[in-house]
């Protein structure tokens, strides 16, 4: 089918707003060097609940196994930044004093927050004070859920590409930077790609961690929900139409 480079289909026929489209078979391809690929698994930003296990070390008092019902592991910038331990209400009145090492939960404060390093190391031989009674135990943490991880794939191939819509600049962690966005129509050099979870980026600097989302450069496939006539940018009919269910390559 003839390639359409400056056409739009009616917005009512799409799941999204008015888009410039080309048929699936004519998706754009750019000459590029052969890319080498590397895949790894990284932490995904967010907060996750894990189990807490208590092992008593022969103390004045026994710390109940369920005294710490759960812990919340917080991940920022793909690193474990903190671990917050929930504390059980030992007297059912919200009035208690619990100290683990240097962290204190007292009154209606029901969490103890530690540096992220304790998730891996646990709180070994932790000094615990429960309402004035000293105790010692090891506190360890259960596995993070699978949702706390994401697959990251990086390639190193180079290519020239044209930005199809205004493209914000991101760092390797997928965080938007303060760099000036790239305008549509700008030709850029890309130095490989980064796919984090389901989002793909192109690296736009040889040395700096600067990326743009591939959707801003390549566009994306969409499926027509209804039959669609194709129009020029000045909204004149081209005489071409697509059937319902047709996949087209689109630029928002």
TIPABA-881782 format. One record per residue: x, y, z of N, C-alpha, C in turn; residue in one letter. Coordinates in steps of 0.2 Angstrom, whole numbers. Layout:
{pt {X Y Z} {X Y Z} {X Y Z} "a"}
...
This chain:
{pt {4 -6 0} {0 0 0} {4 6 0} "x"}
{pt {2 11 -4} {6 17 -4} {7 21 3} "x"}
{pt {13 23 4} {15 26 10} {12 33 11} "x"}
{pt {9 34 17} {6 41 18} {10 44 23} "x"}
{pt {13 50 21} {17 53 26} {14 59 29} "x"}
{pt {8 62 26} {5 68 29} {-2 67 29} "x"}
{pt {-5 62 32} {-12 61 32} {-14 60 39} "x"}
{pt {-21 62 40} {-24 60 47} {-30 57 46} "x"}
{pt {-33 53 51} {-39 49 50} {-44 53 55} "x"}
{pt {-50 52 54} {-55 55 58} {-54 53 65} "x"}
{pt {-55 58 70} {-54 56 77} {-59 51 80} "x"}
{pt {-65 51 77} {-70 47 79} {-68 39 78} "x"}
{pt {-64 38 73} {-62 31 71} {-57 28 76} "x"}
{pt {-54 32 80} {-48 30 84} {-49 30 91} "x"}
{pt {-45 26 95} {-46 26 102} {-43 32 105} "x"}
{pt {-39 36 102} {-36 42 104} {-38 48 100} "x"}
{pt {-34 54 101} {-35 60 97} {-33 59 90} "x"}
{pt {-34 65 86} {-32 65 79} {-25 63 78} "x"}
{pt {-23 59 73} {-16 57 73} {-14 57 65} "x"}
{pt {-8 58 64} {-5 56 58} {-3 49 57} "x"}
{pt {-5 46 52} {-4 39 51} {-1 36 45} "x"}
{pt {2 31 45} {4 27 39} {2 20 40} "x"}
{pt {1 16 35} {-1 9 36} {4 5 39} "x"}
{pt {2 -1 43} {7 -5 46} {13 -7 42} "x"}
{pt {11 -9 36} {17 -12 32} {22 -7 30} "x"}
{pt {20 0 31} {25 5 29} {28 8 35} "x"}
{pt {28 5 41} {31 8 47} {38 10 45} "x"}
{pt {40 16 48} {47 19 46} {52 15 49} "x"}
{pt {58 15 45} {64 11 47} {70 16 46} "x"}
{pt {74 16 50} {80 20 50} {86 16 49} "x"}
{pt {91 17 45} {97 14 45} {101 15 51} "x"}
{pt {104 9 54} {107 9 60} {113 4 60} "x"}
{pt {118 5 65} {123 0 66} {120 -5 70} "x"}
{pt {123 -11 69} {121 -17 73} {121 -16 80} "x"}
{pt {115 -17 83} {115 -16 91} {116 -22 95} "x"}
{pt {120 -21 100} {121 -26 105} {116 -25 111} "x"}
{pt {114 -31 113} {108 -30 118} {111 -33 125} "x"}
{pt {109 -30 131} {110 -32 137} {104 -31 141} "x"}
{pt {102 -37 145} {96 -36 149} {97 -38 156} "x"}
{pt {94 -34 161} {95 -35 168} {89 -33 171} "x"}
{pt {89 -35 178} {83 -34 182} {85 -28 187} "x"}
{pt {80 -23 188} {82 -18 193} {75 -17 197} "x"}
{pt {76 -14 203} {71 -12 207} {66 -7 204} "x"}
{pt {60 -8 205} {55 -3 203} {53 2 208} "x"}
{pt {53 8 207} {51 13 212} {44 12 215} "x"}
{pt {43 13 221} {37 12 224} {38 9 232} "x"}
{pt {32 8 235} {32 5 242} {29 -2 242} "x"}
{pt {32 -7 245} {30 -14 245} {30 -17 252} "x"}
{pt {25 -21 253} {25 -24 260} {28 -31 260} "x"}
{pt {32 -32 265} {36 -38 266} {34 -41 273} "x"}
{pt {36 -47 274} {35 -51 280} {41 -49 285} "x"}
{pt {40 -49 291} {45 -48 296} {45 -55 301} "x"}
{pt {52 -57 301} {53 -63 305} {57 -61 312} "x"}
{pt {55 -63 317} {59 -62 324} {61 -68 327} "x"}
{pt {68 -68 328} {71 -74 331} {74 -71 338} "x"}
{pt {71 -74 343} {74 -72 350} {81 -75 351} "x"}
{pt {84 -71 355} {91 -73 357} {92 -74 364} "x"}
{pt {87 -77 368} {88 -78 375} {89 -72 379} "x"}
{pt {83 -69 380} {83 -62 383} {79 -62 390} "x"}
{pt {78 -56 392} {74 -56 398} {66 -57 396} "x"}
{pt {64 -55 390} {57 -56 388} {58 -59 381} "x"}
{pt {53 -63 379} {52 -65 372} {48 -61 368} "x"}
{pt {51 -59 363} {47 -54 358} {43 -59 354} "x"}
{pt {36 -58 354} {31 -62 350} {33 -62 343} "x"}
{pt {32 -68 340} {33 -68 333} {30 -63 328} "x"}
{pt {24 -61 330} {20 -57 326} {20 -50 329} "x"}
{pt {25 -48 333} {25 -42 336} {26 -36 331} "x"}
{pt {30 -38 326} {31 -33 320} {27 -36 314} "x"}
{pt {20 -34 313} {16 -38 308} {19 -37 301} "x"}
{pt {22 -32 299} {24 -31 293} {29 -26 292} "x"}
{pt {33 -25 286} {37 -20 285} {36 -17 278} "x"}
{pt {37 -10 277} {36 -7 271} {43 -5 268} "x"}
{pt {44 -8 262} {51 -6 259} {49 -1 254} "x"}
{pt {53 4 254} {52 10 249} {58 10 245} "x"}
{pt {57 10 238} {62 10 233} {61 17 229} "x"}
{pt {67 21 229} {67 27 226} {73 27 221} "x"}
{pt {72 29 215} {78 29 210} {81 22 209} "x"}
{pt {77 17 210} {78 10 209} {83 7 214} "x"}
{pt {83 10 220} {87 8 225} {83 8 232} "x"}
{pt {84 3 236} {80 3 242} {82 8 247} "x"}
{pt {78 13 248} {79 19 252} {78 19 259} "x"}
{pt {72 15 261} {71 14 268} {66 8 270} "x"}
{pt {66 6 276} {62 1 278} {58 3 284} "x"}
{pt {52 3 284} {48 5 290} {44 -1 292} "x"}
{pt {45 -2 299} {42 -8 302} {36 -6 306} "x"}
{pt {31 -9 305} {25 -8 309} {25 -12 316} "x"}
{pt {23 -8 321} {23 -11 328} {16 -13 330} "x"}
{pt {16 -19 333} {9 -21 336} {7 -17 342} "x"}
{pt {1 -16 343} {-2 -12 349} {-2 -17 354} "x"}
{pt {4 -17 359} {4 -22 363} {-1 -22 369} "x"}
{pt {-4 -16 370} {-8 -16 376} {-15 -14 374} "x"}
{pt {-16 -14 367} {-23 -13 364} {-26 -6 366} "x"}
{pt {-22 -2 368} {-24 5 370} {-20 11 366} "x"}
{pt {-15 8 362} {-11 13 359} {-6 17 363} "x"}
{pt {-5 14 369} {0 17 373} {5 12 375} "x"}
{pt {11 13 372} {17 8 372} {23 12 371} "x"}
{pt {29 9 373} {35 11 371} {39 6 368} "x"}
{pt {42 6 362} {46 1 359} {52 5 356} "x"}
{pt {58 2 357} {64 5 354} {68 -1 351} "x"}
{pt {69 0 345} {74 -5 341} {80 -1 339} "x"}
{pt {86 -3 342} {92 0 342} {90 8 343} "x"}
{pt {91 12 339} {90 20 340} {83 22 338} "x"}
{pt {79 18 335} {73 20 333} {67 19 338} "x"}
{pt {63 24 339} {58 23 345} {51 24 342} "x"}
{pt {46 19 344} {39 20 343} {36 21 349} "x"}
{pt {32 26 350} {29 28 357} {23 31 356} "x"}
{pt {18 30 360} {11 32 360} {8 30 354} "x"}
{pt {5 34 350} {1 32 344} {5 32 338} "x"}
{pt {12 33 338} {17 32 333} {18 24 332} "x"}
{pt {16 21 326} {16 14 326} {21 12 321} "x"}
{pt {26 15 319} {31 13 314} {38 15 317} "x"}
{pt {43 11 315} {50 12 316} {53 12 309} "x"}
{pt {57 17 307} {60 18 300} {67 18 300} "x"}
{pt {70 13 296} {77 12 296} {80 14 289} "x"}
{pt {86 14 288} {90 15 282} {88 9 278} "x"}
{pt {88 10 271} {87 4 267} {92 -2 267} "x"}
{pt {98 -1 270} {103 -6 270} {100 -12 275} "x"}
{pt {96 -10 279} {94 -16 284} {89 -21 280} "x"}
{pt {87 -19 274} {83 -24 271} {87 -31 269} "x"}
{pt {93 -29 267} {97 -35 265} {101 -38 271} "x"}
{pt {103 -34 276} {106 -36 282} {102 -38 287} "x"}
{pt {96 -36 287} {92 -37 293} {94 -33 299} "x"}
{pt {91 -34 305} {93 -30 311} {96 -36 315} "x"}
{pt {102 -37 314} {105 -43 318} {107 -41 325} "x"}
{pt {105 -45 330} {106 -44 337} {104 -37 339} "x"}
{pt {97 -36 337} {94 -29 338} {93 -28 345} "x"}
{pt {95 -22 348} {93 -20 355} {86 -18 355} "x"}
{pt {82 -21 359} {75 -20 359} {73 -18 366} "x"}
{pt {69 -13 367} {66 -11 374} {59 -10 373} "x"}
{pt {55 -15 376} {48 -14 376} {45 -12 383} "x"}
{pt {43 -6 383} {40 -3 389} {44 -4 395} "x"}
{pt {51 -3 394} {56 -3 399} {59 -10 400} "x"}
{pt {57 -15 397} {60 -22 397} {65 -23 391} "x"}
{pt {71 -24 393} {76 -25 387} {76 -32 384} "x"}
{pt {78 -32 378} {77 -39 375} {82 -38 369} "x"}
{pt {84 -44 366} {88 -45 360} {85 -50 355} "x"}
{pt {85 -48 349} {83 -53 344} {86 -51 337} "x"}
{pt {85 -56 332} {87 -54 326} {80 -53 322} "x"}
{pt {80 -48 318} {74 -46 314} {76 -47 307} "x"}
{pt {73 -51 303} {74 -52 296} {68 -50 292} "x"}
{pt {69 -49 285} {63 -47 281} {62 -52 275} "x"}
{pt {56 -53 274} {54 -58 268} {55 -55 261} "x"}
{pt {54 -59 256} {56 -57 249} {51 -51 247} "x"}
{pt {54 -47 243} {50 -42 239} {45 -46 234} "x"}
{pt {39 -43 233} {35 -46 228} {38 -45 221} "x"}
{pt {36 -49 216} {38 -48 209} {37 -42 206} "x"}
{pt {32 -38 209} {30 -31 206} {35 -26 208} "x"}
{pt {40 -28 213} {45 -23 215} {51 -23 210} "x"}
{pt {51 -27 205} {56 -28 200} {54 -26 193} "x"}
{pt {58 -24 189} {57 -23 182} {63 -25 177} "x"}
{pt {61 -27 171} {66 -29 167} {69 -23 163} "x"}
{pt {75 -22 162} {78 -17 159} {83 -19 153} "x"}
{pt {81 -17 147} {85 -20 141} {89 -14 138} "x"}
{pt {95 -14 137} {99 -9 134} {102 -11 128} "x"}
{pt {102 -7 122} {106 -9 116} {111 -3 115} "x"}
{pt {116 -4 110} {121 0 109} {121 3 102} "x"}
{pt {117 1 98} {117 3 91} {115 10 90} "x"}
{pt {118 13 85} {117 20 83} {113 21 77} "x"}
{pt {110 27 77} {105 28 71} {103 36 71} "x"}
{pt {101 38 65} {99 45 64} {91 44 64} "x"}
{pt {88 48 68} {80 48 68} {78 55 68} "x"}
{pt {71 56 66} {68 62 66} {62 62 71} "x"}
{pt {63 67 76} {58 68 81} {51 69 78} "x"}
{pt {46 65 80} {39 66 77} {35 71 81} "x"}
{pt {36 72 87} {32 76 91} {37 79 97} "x"}
{pt {35 84 100} {39 87 105} {41 82 110} "x"}
{pt {48 81 111} {50 75 115} {54 78 122} "x"}
{pt {51 77 128} {54 78 134} {60 74 135} "x"}
{pt {65 76 139} {71 73 140} {71 69 147} "x"}
{pt {73 63 147} {73 59 153} {80 57 155} "x"}
{pt {81 55 162} {87 52 164} {86 44 163} "x"}
{pt {91 41 165} {91 33 164} {86 30 169} "x"}
{pt {84 34 174} {79 31 178} {72 32 176} "x"}
{pt {71 35 170} {65 37 168} {62 43 171} "x"}
{pt {66 47 174} {63 54 177} {64 59 172} "x"}
{pt {59 63 171} {60 69 167} {65 74 169} "x"}
{pt {69 77 165} {74 81 167} {72 89 165} "x"}
{pt {76 93 167} {75 100 165} {78 102 159} "x"}
{pt {81 98 155} {83 99 148} {78 101 144} "x"}
{pt {80 106 139} {75 108 134} {72 102 130} "x"}
{pt {66 102 129} {62 97 125} {65 98 118} "x"}
{pt {65 92 114} {66 92 107} {60 93 103} "x"}
{pt {60 98 98} {55 99 94} {53 94 89} "x"}
{pt {47 94 87} {45 89 81} {49 92 75} "x"}
{pt {52 87 71} {55 88 65} {63 89 66} "x"}
{pt {65 89 72} {72 89 73} {76 82 72} "x"}
{pt {81 82 68} {85 76 67} {90 75 72} "x"}
{pt {90 69 75} {94 67 81} {98 61 80} "x"}
{pt {104 61 83} {108 55 83} {106 51 89} "x"}
{pt {105 44 89} {103 40 95} {109 35 96} "x"}
{pt {110 34 102} {116 29 104} {113 23 108} "x"}
{pt {109 20 105} {106 14 108} {99 16 111} "x"}
{pt {96 11 114} {90 11 117} {90 9 124} "x"}
{pt {85 11 128} {84 8 135} {76 7 135} "x"}
{pt {75 0 137} {68 -1 138} {67 -3 146} "x"}
{pt {63 1 149} {62 0 156} {55 -2 157} "x"}
{pt {54 -9 159} {47 -11 159} {44 -11 152} "x"}
{pt {39 -7 151} {35 -7 145} {37 -1 141} "x"}
{pt {41 4 144} {43 10 141} {50 10 138} "x"}
{pt {50 12 131} {56 12 128} {59 19 127} "x"}
{pt {65 20 127} {68 26 127} {74 26 122} "x"}
{pt {76 31 119} {82 32 115} {87 36 118} "x"}
{pt {93 34 118} {99 38 121} {101 43 116} "x"}
{pt {101 49 118} {103 55 113} {110 58 115} "x"}
{pt {114 55 119} {120 58 121} {125 52 121} "x"}
{pt {131 53 119} {136 48 119} {138 47 127} "x"}
{pt {139 52 130} {142 52 137} {137 54 142} "x"}
{pt {132 58 141} {127 59 147} {121 54 147} "x"}
{pt {118 53 152} {112 49 153} {106 53 151} "x"}
{pt {105 55 144} {99 58 142} {96 54 137} "x"}
{pt {89 54 138} {85 49 134} {78 53 132} "x"}
{pt {76 51 126} {69 53 124} {65 46 123} "x"}
{pt {58 47 124} {54 41 124} {53 40 116} "x"}
{pt {53 33 115} {53 31 107} {46 33 104} "x"}
{pt {41 33 108} {35 35 106} {35 42 103} "x"}
{pt {39 47 105} {40 53 103} {44 54 96} "x"}
{pt {47 48 95} {51 48 89} {48 43 84} "x"}
{pt {46 38 86} {44 32 81} {37 32 80} "x"}
{pt {33 35 85} {26 34 84} {24 28 87} "x"}
{pt {18 25 86} {16 19 88} {10 16 84} "x"}
{pt {9 10 85} {3 6 81} {-3 7 85} "x"}
{pt {-9 9 82} {-15 9 85} {-20 5 80} "x"}
{pt {-25 2 83} {-30 -2 80} {-37 3 79} "x"}
{pt {-39 3 73} {-45 7 72} {-51 4 74} "x"}
{pt {-55 8 78} {-61 5 81} {-67 5 76} "x"}
{pt {-67 9 71} {-72 10 65} {-68 11 59} "x"}
{pt {-72 10 53} {-69 12 47} {-67 19 47} "x"}
{pt {-62 21 43} {-59 27 44} {-57 30 37} "x"}
{pt {-59 36 35} {-57 39 29} {-50 43 31} "x"}
{pt {-46 44 26} {-40 47 27} {-40 54 24} "x"}
{pt {-37 59 28} {-37 66 26} {-30 69 26} "x"}
{pt {-29 74 22} {-23 78 22} {-23 82 28} "x"}
{pt {-17 85 29} {-17 90 35} {-21 96 35} "x"}
{pt {-23 97 29} {-28 103 28} {-35 100 28} "x"}
{pt {-36 94 30} {-43 91 31} {-47 89 24} "x"}
{pt {-43 88 19} {-46 86 13} {-45 79 12} "x"}
{pt {-51 76 10} {-51 68 9} {-46 66 4} "x"}
{pt {-42 61 5} {-37 58 0} {-40 53 -4} "x"}
{pt {-46 50 -3} {-49 45 -7} {-47 38 -4} "x"}
{pt {-42 38 1} {-40 32 4} {-44 31 11} "x"}
{pt {-46 24 12} {-49 23 19} {-47 16 21} "x"}
{pt {-48 15 28} {-46 9 31} {-52 6 34} "x"}
{pt {-52 -1 35} {-57 -4 38} {-56 -5 45} "x"}
{pt {-62 -6 49} {-62 -7 56} {-57 -13 58} "x"}
{pt {-53 -12 63} {-48 -17 65} {-41 -16 62} "x"}
{pt {-40 -12 57} {-34 -10 53} {-29 -7 58} "x"}
{pt {-23 -10 58} {-18 -7 62} {-14 -2 58} "x"}
{pt {-13 4 61} {-9 9 57} {-4 12 62} "x"}
{pt {1 15 59} {6 18 63} {5 25 64} "x"}
{pt {5 28 70} {2 34 71} {7 39 75} "x"}
{pt {6 45 74} {10 50 78} {5 55 81} "x"}
{pt {5 56 88} {0 60 91} {2 67 90} "x"}
